[in-house]
Amino acid sequence: MQVSVEATSSIERCMTVQVPAERLTEAVDARLKSLRGRVRINGFRPGKVPLKILRQQYGASVLQEAMTDLLQISFREAIVQEGLQPVGGPSIEPVNMKEGEPLEYKATFEVYPEIEVADVSSLEVSRYEVEIEESDIDKMVENLRKQRQSWETVERASQDGDQVIVDFKGFVGDEAFDGGEASDLPIVIGEGRMIPGFEEQLKGVSAGDEREVNVTFPDDYHVEDLAGKEARFEVKVKEVKEARLPEVDDEFLKAFGVEEGGVEKLREDIRENMQRELKQKTKSKIKDQVMKGLLDLHAVDLPKALVSEEIGRMRQQASSGAPQNDVPELPDALFEEEAKRRVALGLIVGQVIRDKEIALDKDRVEAELDDLAASYEDTEQVKQYYRSNPDQMSLLEAMVLEDQVVDWVLNNAKVSDEKKSFDDIMEPGK
């Protein structure tokens, strides 16, 4: 078998394959012989039909089948012979497909890019030092109280944080618009759920008041007909309510699983949860820095087949859980940028693992499984689920390998320690 390979780009190959005519003849004869015991032709006993007769009746279809099989077999043999790693299936262009002559074709396909792992010593990575203060726990207790807050009617003018119950009707010019009317709608002033400017104009109102609220819809408003337009709302205030937070008493403690130990036990549990969340968040932030650094250091030509596969996975994830008939076909462009990033990182990380001979640390897998299960009530059941589910375990192992790559980068990059507060890490936008 003769094989020649032309590099048409850094990741595309055009391979010309010529298979000796004898192999095609042998393949056709073998298929014809296999038909003897399966076909019946008048005048011949089963299994005794001459090849010449079989060729006359079945030759064309058998030749096509033999060619198809020989294309697949010879392509696999050729890529092994040339030491190539195709990505996705080839595009086959027949050159000569005549019986009795050498079978010749061109196969065009992508290969995995060659990646040279860059020197990471120039990368700058921040590692965070964070202490959970008592004031952080105080804030968390307040958040828990707010989760269980109640609203009580007050006989005063509204202010920030109050809930007002209103009826309203919206107009653009003198025309009421669809979706611009509501009854008994609760609005919390300062929560930011309404059109910008709406809530602020409800400060100082009392039950029974009527007020005209004027706003401008944002340019990117989801209703195209209203985007960027000025509108007025005729608002009638029905009630003003203020938030009442529950006392941190026995009933409150029991609601969060604290049967004994009082407030100190609640604060201890909160600290443990905060530590766990903080550990995951800081790890994620450091990993993001490392991965961005690796992307910046490596220019990778991406095989279209890998990007297309990743787009398919992302589209499936985006539509999972929704009824099939209710999900529109989302365009590739929606996922393309992120898919390219994921593919590039996968190729770079894989090359680092191979070049630096990073072997999976089984102890770290177990430690990661312990951390993952710690947030569940029945930790052993969670661990057993993972251990009995090869797909889930593979995902966990892949994550640990990525963490080991991050550690390799940190050991070779410029790492500086940076002090941060709990809120800086957990709520950087505030």
TIFI-384637 format. One record per residue (C-alpha): x, y negated, z negated; residue number from 0; residue in three letters. Coordinates in steps of 0.001 Angstrom, whole numbers, plus 524288, in hexadecimal, padded with zeros to 5 digits. Layout:
<r <X Y Z> NUM "ALA">
...
END
This chain:
<r <80000 80000 80000> 0 "MET">
<r <8058A 7F2D9 8040B> 1 "GLN">
<r <80306 7E712 7FB68> 2 "VAL">
<r <80714 7D8DD 7FCCD> 3 "SER">
<r <8036D 7CDD5 7F382> 4 "VAL">
<r <802D9 7BF41 7F625> 5 "GLU">
<r <80179 7B548 7EB37> 6 "ALA">
<r <7F78A 7AB85 7F06C> 7 "THR">
<r <7F7CA 7A3E2 7E38B> 8 "SER">
<r <7FD6A 7A57F 7D5FD> 9 "SER">
<r <7F233 7AE9F 7D25B> 10 "ILE">
<r <7ECEF 7B35D 7DF7F> 11 "GLU">
<r <7F25E 7BEB1 7E73E> 12 "ARG">
<r <7EF62 7C384 7F4F2> 13 "CYS">
<r <7F31D 7D1DA 7F600> 14 "MET">
<r <7F37C 7D902 8030B> 15 "THR">
<r <7F1D7 7E7B6 801D4> 16 "VAL">
<r <7F3AC 7F1C5 80C9E> 17 "GLN">
<r <7EF4C 7FFAC 809A8> 18 "VAL">
<r <7F411 80AD5 81295> 19 "PRO">
<r <7E9B2 80FEE 81BF5> 20 "ALA">
<r <7EBAB 81DA1 8167D> 21 "GLU">
<r <7E620 819B7 80937> 22 "ARG">
<r <7D98F 814CB 80F65> 23 "LEU">
<r <7D87B 82108 817D4> 24 "THR">
<r <7DAB9 829BD 80BF9> 25 "GLU">
<r <7D098 8222D 8041F> 26 "ALA">
<r <7C67D 82350 80F11> 27 "VAL">
<r <7C91D 831FC 810D1> 28 "ASP">
<r <7C81A 83449 80239> 29 "ALA">
<r <7BADF 82D94 801B8> 30 "ARG">
<r <7B5E5 83510 80D94> 31 "LEU">
<r <7BA12 841FA 8077A> 32 "LYS">
<r <7B2F8 83E77 7FAF6> 33 "SER">
<r <7A68C 83CDC 8030E> 34 "LEU">
<r <7A6D9 84AE0 80814> 35 "ARG">
<r <7A08C 8509D 7FC1F> 36 "GLY">
<r <79699 845BB 7FACC> 37 "ARG">
<r <790C4 843CE 80856> 38 "VAL">
<r <78861 84CC7 8108B> 39 "ARG">
<r <7897C 84CAC 81F6D> 40 "ILE">
<r <78156 855D4 827CE> 41 "ASN">
<r <7892C 86124 82D66> 42 "GLY">
<r <79394 86128 822C0> 43 "PHE">
<r <79433 867F5 815B2> 44 "ARG">
<r <7963A 85F3C 809AB> 45 "PRO">
<r <7A4A0 85C6C 80806> 46 "GLY">
<r <7A808 860D4 815EC> 47 "LYS">
<r <7A526 85473 81DA8> 48 "VAL">
<r <7B113 850FE 8261E> 49 "PRO">
<r <7B7EA 84424 822E7> 50 "LEU">
<r <7B5CF 83FC6 830E9> 51 "LYS">
<r <7A70B 84094 82F3B> 52 "ILE">
<r <7A77C 839D7 82206> 53 "LEU">
<r <7AFE3 82F19 827CC> 54 "ARG">
<r <7A616 82CF2 832C3> 55 "GLN">
<r <79AAA 82B7A 82962> 56 "GLN">
<r <7A0DD 82537 81D64> 57 "TYR">
<r <7ADD5 81FE4 82236> 58 "GLY">
<r <7AA3F 8116A 82233> 59 "ALA">
<r <7A4DA 81119 8145A> 60 "SER">
<r <7AFB5 819E1 80F16> 61 "VAL">
<r <7BA04 81126 81564> 62 "LEU">
<r <7B41F 8051D 80EEC> 63 "GLN">
<r <7B3D1 80BAF 8018D> 64 "GLU">
<r <7C1BE 810A5 80305> 65 "ALA">
<r <7C68B 80316 806EC> 66 "MET">
<r <7BFCF 7FCCF 7FB38> 67 "THR">
<r <7C5F0 80697 7F1C9> 68 "ASP">
<r <7D340 8058A 7F82E> 69 "LEU">
<r <7D2DF 7F6B2 7F748> 70 "LEU">
<r <7D080 7F76C 7E8A3> 71 "GLN">
<r <7DA83 8022E 7E64B> 72 "ILE">
<r <7E521 7FC19 7EEB1> 73 "SER">
<r <7E2F4 7EE9B 7E889> 74 "PHE">
<r <7E521 7F43D 7DAEA> 75 "ARG">
<r <7F136 7FB7E 7DF9F> 76 "GLU">
<r <7F68D 7EF3C 7E62E> 77 "ALA">
<r <7F542 7E65B 7DA40> 78 "ILE">
<r <7FBF9 7F0A8 7D1D9> 79 "VAL">
<r <806B4 7F212 7DC18> 80 "GLN">
<r <808CB 7E34C 7DC72> 81 "GLU">
<r <80755 7E157 7CDC2> 82 "GLY">
<r <7FBFD 7D7C9 7CF06> 83 "LEU">
<r <7F142 7D485 7C527> 84 "GLN">
<r <7E50B 7D02C 7CC7C> 85 "PRO">
<r <7DAD3 7C7BC 7C5F0> 86 "VAL">
<r <7CD6A 7CB9E 7CAC7> 87 "GLY">
<r <7CA85 7D2E5 7D760> 88 "GLY">
<r <7D155 7D094 7E461> 89 "PRO">
<r <7CBD0 7CAAA 7F0BC> 90 "SER">
<r <7CE19 7D4C8 7FB81> 91 "ILE">
<r <7D048 7D0E3 809B8> 92 "GLU">
<r <7D0D6 7DCBC 81305> 93 "PRO">
<r <7DBB0 7DC5B 81D21> 94 "VAL">
<r <7DA77 7E9E6 82330> 95 "ASN">
<r <7CFE8 7F3B6 81F8D> 96 "MET">
<r <7D07C 7FCE1 82B3F> 97 "LYS">
<r <7D091 80B72 8292D> 98 "GLU">
<r <7DD37 811CF 82D9F> 99 "GLY">
<r <7E4FD 8053F 82B34> 100 "GLU">
<r <7EB5F 80009 81EBE> 101 "PRO">
<r <7E16E 7F9BC 815B0> 102 "LEU">
<r <7E58D 7EB95 813A1> 103 "GLU">
<r <7DF9F 7E09D 80BA2> 104 "TYR">
<r <7E2E5 7D437 80434> 105 "LYS">
<r <7DF1A 7D2B8 7F5FB> 106 "ALA">
<r <7DEE9 7C520 7EFF8> 107 "THR">
<r <7DE20 7C420 7E135> 108 "PHE">
<r <7E27A 7BC4E 7D565> 109 "GLU">
<r <7ECBF 7C0C9 7CBB8> 110 "VAL">
<r <7EF83 7BCC5 7BDBB> 111 "TYR">
<r <7F818 7B0A3 7BD48> 112 "PRO">
<r <80613 7B190 7B8C0> 113 "GLU">
<r <80776 7A9AD 7AC3B> 114 "ILE">
<r <8143F 7A5FF 7A5F3> 115 "GLU">
<r <81222 7A334 79798> 116 "VAL">
<r <81689 79549 794F5> 117 "ALA">
<r <81F0A 79060 789E2> 118 "ASP">
<r <81551 78C3B 77F52> 119 "VAL">
<r <81F3E 7853C 776C5> 120 "SER">
<r <81A7D 77811 77BDD> 121 "SER">
<r <80C74 77A6A 7777B> 122 "LEU">
<r <807E4 77238 76BF3> 123 "GLU">
<r <7FDBD 77882 76334> 124 "VAL">
<r <7F773 7731A 756E1> 125 "SER">
<r <7F4F3 77C69 74BB3> 126 "ARG">
<r <7EB2E 77786 741B5> 127 "TYR">
<r <7EC72 776C9 732F2> 128 "GLU">
<r <7DEF7 775C0 72CE2> 129 "VAL">
<r <7DAC3 77604 71EAE> 130 "GLU">
<r <7CC76 777C9 71B48> 131 "ILE">
<r <7C99B 76D56 71119> 132 "GLU">
<r <7BEF2 76D51 706E1> 133 "GLU">
<r <7B8C9 7620B 70E67> 134 "SER">
<r <7B7CE 76AF0 71A67> 135 "ASP">
<r <7B03E 774C5 71243> 136 "ILE">
<r <7A7A5 769C4 70D13> 137 "ASP">
<r <7A42E 76631 71B20> 138 "LYS">
<r <7A10B 77450 71E40> 139 "MET">
<r <79802 77550 7126E> 140 "VAL">
<r <79127 76902 71734> 141 "GLU">
<r <78FB2 76F00 724AB> 142 "ASN">
<r <78973 77B0A 71E94> 143 "LEU">
<r <78023 77242 71723> 144 "ARG">
<r <77C99 76B0E 723AF> 145 "LYS">
<r <779A0 777FC 72A38> 146 "GLN">
<r <76EFD 77A1A 72007> 147 "ARG">
<r <76A70 76C0F 71E9E> 148 "GLN">
<r <75C15 76866 71E75> 149 "SER">
<r <7552E 75C02 72300> 150 "TRP">
<r <74C4D 7540F 71A39> 151 "GLU">
<r <74398 748C8 71E41> 152 "THR">
<r <747AE 73B64 71915> 153 "VAL">
<r <7408D 72E74 7189A> 154 "GLU">
<r <74B4C 725B6 71DBA> 155 "ARG">
<r <751B9 7214B 72A52> 156 "ALA">
<r <75A23 72B2A 7315D> 157 "SER">
<r <768F8 72B54 730E7> 158 "GLN">
<r <7745C 73377 735CD> 159 "ASP">
<r <77280 741EF 73304> 160 "GLY">
<r <763CC 740F4 7316F> 161 "ASP">
<r <75A40 748F6 73956> 162 "GLN">
<r <74F4A 74194 74002> 163 "VAL">
<r <7434F 74869 7457C> 164 "ILE">
<r <73EA9 7416F 751C1> 165 "VAL">
<r <735CD 741BA 75D82> 166 "ASP">
<r <73B2D 73B3A 769AE> 167 "PHE">
<r <738CD 7391A 7780C> 168 "LYS">
<r <74348 7351A 781BD> 169 "GLY">
<r <74262 72C18 78D8E> 170 "PHE">
<r <74B5B 7284B 798AE> 171 "VAL">
<r <745FE 71B38 79CD9> 172 "GLY">
<r <73759 71CB7 79AFC> 173 "ASP">
<r <7370C 72B1D 79E97> 174 "GLU">
<r <736F4 735E6 7946B> 175 "ALA">
<r <7406E 740C1 797ED> 176 "PHE">
<r <73F8E 74F74 79661> 177 "ASP">
<r <74583 75485 789D2> 178 "GLY">
<r <74553 74720 78387> 179 "GLY">
<r <73A68 749C6 779CE> 180 "GLU">
<r <73A89 75087 76C87> 181 "ALA">
<r <7323C 751E2 76065> 182 "SER">
<r <7367E 75429 75249> 183 "ASP">
<r <744B3 7549C 7567F> 184 "LEU">
<r <74E9D 75483 74B49> 185 "PRO">
<r <75A83 74C03 74E34> 186 "ILE">
<r <76619 74AFC 744E2> 187 "VAL">
<r <76C17 73D71 745EA> 188 "ILE">
<r <77A8D 73E6F 748E0> 189 "GLY">
<r <77A38 74C8E 74D31> 190 "GLU">
<r <77C77 748A5 75B58> 191 "GLY">
<r <772BD 751CD 761B3> 192 "ARG">
<r <76AF2 7476B 768BD> 193 "MET">
<r <76EAE 73E83 7740D> 194 "ILE">
<r <7797D 73509 76FAC> 195 "PRO">
<r <77356 72963 768E3> 196 "GLY">
<r <76657 72FF7 765CB> 197 "PHE">
<r <7690D 73407 757BE> 198 "GLU">
<r <76F93 72727 7540D> 199 "GLU">
<r <76321 71FC8 7577D> 200 "GLN">
<r <75B6E 72803 74DCA> 201 "LEU">
<r <762F6 722B1 74229> 202 "LYS">
<r <75A7B 71A77 7393E> 203 "GLY">
<r <74D57 71FF3 73D8D> 204 "VAL">
<r <742CB 7245A 73417> 205 "SER">
<r <73732 72D7E 73547> 206 "ALA">
<r <72CAD 7274A 73DBB> 207 "GLY">
<r <7360A 71E75 74522> 208 "ASP">
<r <735A9 71D81 753DB> 209 "GLU">
<r <74227 71A15 75AF2> 210 "ARG">
<r <746D6 71894 768E3> 211 "GLU">
<r <753E4 71F5A 76B22> 212 "VAL">
<r <75BCB 71B6C 77719> 213 "ASN">
<r <766B4 72437 77C18> 214 "VAL">
<r <76E6A 72759 7885D> 215 "THR">
<r <76F94 73579 78C92> 216 "PHE">
<r <77DBB 73A00 78E5E> 217 "PRO">
<r <782B0 73AB2 79C5E> 218 "ASP">
<r <784CD 74953 79AC6> 219 "ASP">
<r <77751 74BF4 794EC> 220 "TYR">
<r <77273 75982 79877> 221 "HIS">
<r <765DF 7543B 79EAB> 222 "VAL">
<r <76AA7 74E07 7AB3D> 223 "GLU">
<r <75EEB 744F3 7ACC7> 224 "ASP">
<r <761CB 73EB8 79F8E> 225 "LEU">
<r <770B8 73E31 79FF9> 226 "ALA">
<r <775BB 73046 79E23> 227 "GLY">
<r <7680F 72A51 79D07> 228 "LYS">
<r <762DA 72130 79290> 229 "GLU">
<r <7573C 7261D 78AE0> 230 "ALA">
<r <74E8E 721C3 77FBB> 231 "ARG">
<r <747BB 72A4D 775D6> 232 "PHE">
<r <73B75 726B6 76E74> 233 "GLU">
<r <73DD7 72CE0 76126> 234 "VAL">
<r <73472 72EDC 755E5> 235 "LYS">
<r <73AA1 7325C 748CC> 236 "VAL">
<r <732AF 73C1E 740EB> 237 "LYS">
<r <73BD7 73F6D 7359B> 238 "GLU">
<r <7492A 73C44 73018> 239 "VAL">
<r <75010 74718 728C9> 240 "LYS">
<r <75CD6 747F7 72187> 241 "GLU">
<r <76570 753D9 71FAF> 242 "ALA">
<r <7655C 75A8F 71273> 243 "ARG">
<r <770D9 76374 70FF1> 244 "LEU">
<r <76F00 76F5D 70721> 245 "PRO">
<r <775F7 77042 6FA2E> 246 "GLU">
<r <7814B 779D3 6F96A> 247 "VAL">
<r <779E9 7828D 6EFEA> 248 "ASP">
<r <77814 7913E 6EE78> 249 "ASP">
<r <76E0A 791AF 6F971> 250 "GLU">
<r <77753 78A78 7028A> 251 "PHE">
<r <782AD 79369 6FEFB> 252 "LEU">
<r <77AA7 79FAD 7015E> 253 "LYS">
<r <77703 79ABC 70EE2> 254 "ALA">
<r <78582 79BB4 7122E> 255 "PHE">
<r <787B4 7A8FA 70C15> 256 "GLY">
<r <78D1F 7A485 6FEEE> 257 "VAL">
<r <786D6 7AC7C 6F420> 258 "GLU">
<r <79158 7AA71 6E9C0> 259 "GLU">
<r <79C4A 7A0DD 6E74B> 260 "GLY">
<r <7947F 79482 6E9BC> 261 "GLY">
<r <7998A 788D9 6F146> 262 "VAL">
<r <7A7BA 78D13 6EFE4> 263 "GLU">
<r <7A4C6 799DF 6F6D7> 264 "LYS">
<r <79DD4 79271 701B6> 265 "LEU">
<r <7A98D 78974 70354> 266 "ARG">
<r <7B2AC 79529 7034B> 267 "GLU">
<r <7AAB7 79BB0 70E17> 268 "ASP">
<r <7AA71 78F04 715C2> 269 "ILE">
<r <7B931 78D9E 714AA> 270 "ARG">
<r <7BB37 79B8E 719A6> 271 "GLU">
<r <7B260 7990E 7255A> 272 "ASN">
<r <7B90C 78C24 72823> 273 "MET">
<r <7C678 79296 72775> 274 "GLN">
<r <7C219 79CFF 73105> 275 "ARG">
<r <7BC69 792F9 73A72> 276 "GLU">
<r <7C869 78A4D 738FA> 277 "LEU">
<r <7D195 79594 73BF8> 278 "LYS">
<r <7CA42 798CF 74874> 279 "GLN">
<r <7C944 78A91 74CA7> 280 "LYS">
<r <7D7A0 7875D 74A89> 281 "THR">
<r <7DB94 793EF 75159> 282 "LYS">
<r <7D2D4 79059 75CD3> 283 "SER">
<r <7D85A 7827D 75DA7> 284 "LYS">
<r <7E66C 78747 75D9D> 285 "ILE">
<r <7E32B 79198 767BD> 286 "LYS">
<r <7DCD1 7873A 7706E> 287 "ASP">
<r <7E958 77F2A 76FD8> 288 "GLN">
<r <7F1B1 78AEF 7734C> 289 "VAL">
<r <7E90C 78F2F 77E9D> 290 "MET">
<r <7E88B 78173 78435> 291 "LYS">
<r <7F750 780E7 7831D> 292 "GLY">
<r <7F8D9 78DCB 78A56> 293 "LEU">
<r <7EFDD 788F1 79518> 294 "LEU">
<r <7F7AB 77C59 79668> 295 "ASP">
<r <80488 783DA 79771> 296 "LEU">
<r <8001F 78DA6 7A1B5> 297 "HIS">
<r <7FAFC 78AE7 7AF59> 298 "ALA">
<r <7F3B4 7973B 7B32E> 299 "VAL">
<r <7EDBE 79A6E 7C06A> 300 "ASP">
<r <7E0B6 7A094 7BD2E> 301 "LEU">
<r <7DB39 7AC01 7C51C> 302 "PRO">
<r <7CD9C 7A87D 7C9B6> 303 "LYS">
<r <7C8D9 7B623 7C64C> 304 "ALA">
<r <7CC4F 7B45D 7B7E1> 305 "LEU">
<r <7C5ED 7A6F2 7B740> 306 "VAL">
<r <7B9B1 7AC4A 7BDCB> 307 "SER">
<r <7B904 7B795 7B40B> 308 "GLU">
<r <7BA59 7AE1F 7A8A4> 309 "GLU">
<r <7AFB5 7A556 7AE1B> 310 "ILE">
<r <7A6F2 7B153 7AEE8> 311 "GLY">
<r <7A98E 7B4A5 7A0AA> 312 "ARG">
<r <7A70A 7A6B3 79C4A> 313 "MET">
<r <79A68 7A5F0 7A417> 314 "ARG">
<r <795CC 7B2A2 79DE4> 315 "GLN">
<r <7990C 7AD8E 79045> 316 "GLN">
<r <791E5 7A0D6 7930B> 317 "ALA">
<r <78586 7A7FD 796FB> 318 "SER">
<r <785F6 7B2E9 78CD8> 319 "SER">
<r <77A17 7B389 7841B> 320 "GLY">
<r <7715E 7AC26 78D8C> 321 "ALA">
<r <766B3 7B2CA 79595> 322 "PRO">
<r <76C6B 7B602 7A2DA> 323 "GLN">
<r <761BC 7AF0E 7AA79> 324 "ASN">
<r <7639C 7A288 7A29C> 325 "ASP">
<r <77229 7A0FD 7A580> 326 "VAL">
<r <775D0 79995 7B1E5> 327 "PRO">
<r <781F6 79DA9 7B963> 328 "GLU">
<r <78C15 794A8 7B372> 329 "LEU">
<r <79605 78F5C 7BD44> 330 "PRO">
<r <7A44D 7939F 7BCE7> 331 "ASP">
<r <7A8A3 78575 7BB82> 332 "ALA">
<r <7A296 78512 7ADF6> 333 "LEU">
<r <7AC4A 78F51 7A916> 334 "PHE">
<r <7B7D5 78DE6 7B24F> 335 "GLU">
<r <7C0A7 784E9 7AA66> 336 "GLU">
<r <7BF70 78CBE 79DCF> 337 "GLU">
<r <7C0A9 79993 7A54A> 338 "ALA">
<r <7CD82 79500 7AB40> 339 "LYS">
<r <7D282 79124 79DD3> 340 "ARG">
<r <7CF10 79E65 7981E> 341 "ARG">
<r <7D51D 7A5ED 7A367> 342 "VAL">
<r <7E19E 79DE3 7A2DE> 343 "ALA">
<r <7E2E1 79FCA 79438> 344 "LEU">
<r <7E04C 7AE56 7956B> 345 "GLY">
<r <7EB2E 7AFC7 79F7B> 346 "LEU">
<r <7F4C9 7A76B 797BA> 347 "ILE">
<r <7F20D 7AE11 78AB6> 348 "VAL">
<r <7F311 7BB73 7912B> 349 "GLY">
<r <80059 7B7E4 796D8> 350 "GLN">
<r <80536 7B316 78996> 351 "VAL">
<r <800DE 7BFE8 78359> 352 "ILE">
<r <80839 7C7CD 78DA2> 353 "ARG">
<r <8147B 7BF64 78E2C> 354 "ASP">
<r <815EE 7BDE6 77F82> 355 "LYS">
<r <811C5 7CC06 77CFE> 356 "GLU">
<r <80763 7C81A 77338> 357 "ILE">
<r <8011B 7D473 76DD5> 358 "ALA">
<r <7F3C1 7D47E 7674B> 359 "LEU">
<r <7F507 7D359 7588D> 360 "ASP">
<r <7EB59 7DD3B 7531F> 361 "LYS">
<r <7EC5E 7D776 7456F> 362 "ASP">
<r <7E81A 7CA45 74AAB> 363 "ARG">
<r <7DC8A 7D0B5 75166> 364 "VAL">
<r <7D847 7D655 7444C> 365 "GLU">
<r <7DA4B 7C935 73D8C> 366 "ALA">
<r <7D257 7C267 7480E> 367 "GLU">
<r <7C794 7CC79 74689> 368 "LEU">
<r <7C79E 7CA11 737C8> 369 "ASP">
<r <7C62E 7BB60 739EE> 370 "ASP">
<r <7BB62 7BD57 743D2> 371 "LEU">
<r <7B3C5 7C681 73AF8> 372 "ALA">
<r <7B585 7BDF2 72EDA> 373 "ALA">
<r <7AA83 7B4D7 732DE> 374 "SER">
<r <7A0B0 7C019 732EF> 375 "TYR">
<r <79A23 7C660 72752> 376 "GLU">
<r <79D8B 7D470 72B1B> 377 "ASP">
<r <7ABBD 7D330 72F4C> 378 "THR">
<r <7ADEB 7E1C8 73134> 379 "GLU">
<r <7A25F 7E2E2 73A5D> 380 "GLN">
<r <7A7F6 7D7FB 742CD> 381 "VAL">
<r <7B554 7DE77 74329> 382 "LYS">
<r <7AF5C 7EB84 746BB> 383 "GLN">
<r <7A7BA 7E51D 751B9> 384 "TYR">
<r <7B43F 7DFCA 757A4> 385 "TYR">
<r <7BBE9 7EC58 755E3> 386 "ARG">
<r <7B148 7F447 75C7E> 387 "SER">
<r <7AFCD 7EA99 767BC> 388 "ASN">
<r <7BB91 7EB28 77101> 389 "PRO">
<r <7B774 7DEF5 77897> 390 "ASP">
<r <7B665 7D69A 76C61> 391 "GLN">
<r <7C323 7DC07 7671F> 392 "MET">
<r <7C9F7 7D8E9 773FC> 393 "SER">
<r <7C543 7CAD2 7732A> 394 "LEU">
<r <7CA52 7C9DE 7653D> 395 "LEU">
<r <7D787 7CF8A 76921> 396 "GLU">
<r <7D883 7C626 774A4> 397 "ALA">
<r <7D5F6 7BAC7 76B6F> 398 "MET">
<r <7E0AE 7BF75 76236> 399 "VAL">
<r <7EA30 7C0B4 76D97> 400 "LEU">
<r <7E70E 7B2A9 7715E> 401 "GLU">
<r <7E9B8 7AEA0 7634B> 402 "ASP">
<r <7F6E4 7B575 76412> 403 "GLN">
<r <7F9FE 7ADC2 7706F> 404 "VAL">
<r <7F661 7A14E 7690B> 405 "VAL">
<r <7FFD0 7A545 75E43> 406 "ASP">
<r <80A9E 7A781 7683F> 407 "TRP">
<r <80875 799D5 76DA5> 408 "VAL">
<r <80842 793D2 75FFB> 409 "LEU">
<r <81525 79AA0 75CD7> 410 "ASN">
<r <81B76 79460 768C5> 411 "ASN">
<r <81488 7872F 76A0D> 412 "ALA">
<r <815DA 77A6A 7629E> 413 "LYS">
<r <80C46 77BF9 75766> 414 "VAL">
<r <8091E 770DC 74E16> 415 "SER">
<r <800A0 7718D 741FB> 416 "ASP">
<r <7F5B1 7679C 74140> 417 "GLU">
<r <7ED42 764D9 7356D> 418 "LYS">
<r <7DEB8 76462 73823> 419 "LYS">
<r <7D24E 763A5 73025> 420 "SER">
<r <7C7E6 76E25 730D9> 421 "PHE">
<r <7BEEC 76500 73875> 422 "ASP">
<r <7C9DA 76197 74208> 423 "ASP">
<r <7CAAF 76FE1 745D8> 424 "ILE">
<r <7BC86 773F6 744FD> 425 "MET">
<r <7B5EC 7677E 749EE> 426 "GLU">
<r <7C00F 7602E 75212> 427 "PRO">
<r <7B5C5 757DC 758DD> 428 "GLY">
<r <7B124 7515A 74C67> 429 "LYS">
END
